Amino acid sequence: MVGYNVQTAVDTRNHLIVSHEVSNVGHDRTQLASMAAQAQNAIGKQDLTAVADRGYFSGAEILACEKLGVTPLVPKPLTSGNRAQ
């Protein structure tokens, strides 16, 4: 089976796609910093905030974003199957 993974970066002020990327990687964990850098270049602004779901969480990607000047807002993945009560 062949599958593709599409990433997009959206300008939240104008709701426009500023960057996109298609890969055959089956997860999002290695995509955050790359998409943030592409968004910086497209918008022409270095000081950005990247908001993503927990599928993008990776310590290395968080650090790479911070080095780019991007503030990443990504929740940590759930570590247990137990539900809070």
C-alpha positions as CSV (number, residue, x, y, z in Angstrom):
1,M,0.0,0.0,0.0
2,V,1.3,3.5,-0.9
3,G,0.2,6.5,1.1
4,Y,1.1,10.2,1.1
5,N,1.3,12.7,3.9
6,V,0.4,16.3,3.1
7,Q,1.5,19.2,5.4
8,T,0.3,22.7,5.1
9,A,1.2,26.0,6.9
10,V,-1.6,28.5,7.2
11,D,-1.4,32.2,7.9
12,T,-4.0,32.6,10.7
13,R,-4.7,36.2,10.1
14,N,-5.7,35.8,6.4
15,H,-6.5,32.0,6.5
16,L,-4.4,31.4,3.5
17,I,-2.0,28.5,2.8
18,V,1.5,29.8,2.7
19,S,3.3,26.6,2.3
20,H,2.7,22.9,1.6
21,E,4.7,19.7,1.3
22,V,3.9,16.1,0.3
23,S,5.9,13.2,1.6
24,N,5.6,9.4,2.0
25,V,6.6,9.5,5.6
26,G,3.8,7.9,7.7
27,H,3.9,10.3,10.6
28,D,4.2,14.0,11.3
29,R,7.0,14.0,13.9
30,T,9.7,15.2,11.6
31,Q,7.8,17.9,9.7
32,L,7.3,20.8,12.2
33,A,10.6,22.7,11.8
34,S,10.6,22.2,8.1
35,M,7.1,23.6,7.7
36,A,7.9,26.5,10.1
37,A,11.0,27.5,8.1
38,Q,9.0,27.4,4.9
39,A,6.3,29.6,6.5
40,Q,8.9,32.0,7.6
41,N,10.3,32.3,4.1
42,A,6.8,32.6,2.5
43,I,5.6,35.3,4.9
44,G,9.0,37.1,5.2
45,K,8.7,37.1,9.0
46,Q,11.1,35.3,11.4
47,D,9.1,35.7,14.6
48,L,6.3,33.1,14.2
49,T,4.2,30.8,16.4
50,A,3.6,27.3,15.1
51,V,0.5,25.6,16.4
52,A,0.2,21.8,15.8
53,D,-1.5,18.7,17.2
54,R,0.3,16.2,19.3
55,G,1.3,14.1,16.3
56,Y,4.0,16.7,15.6
57,F,5.6,16.5,19.0
58,S,9.3,15.7,18.9
59,G,12.0,17.1,21.2
60,A,14.4,17.6,18.3
61,E,11.7,19.4,16.2
62,I,10.8,21.7,19.1
63,L,14.4,22.6,19.6
64,A,14.9,23.2,15.8
65,C,11.9,25.5,15.8
66,E,13.2,27.5,18.7
67,K,16.6,27.9,16.9
68,L,14.7,29.3,13.9
69,G,12.9,31.8,16.2
70,V,9.6,30.0,16.0
71,T,7.6,29.5,19.1
72,P,6.1,25.9,18.9
73,L,2.8,25.2,20.6
74,V,2.5,21.4,20.5
75,P,0.9,19.3,23.2
76,K,2.8,16.3,24.5
77,P,1.5,12.9,23.4
78,L,-0.5,10.8,25.8
79,T,1.8,8.4,27.6
80,S,-0.8,6.0,29.0
81,G,-3.9,4.3,28.0
82,N,-5.5,5.2,31.4
83,R,-8.1,7.9,31.2
84,A,-8.3,10.7,33.8
85,Q,-11.3,10.5,36.1
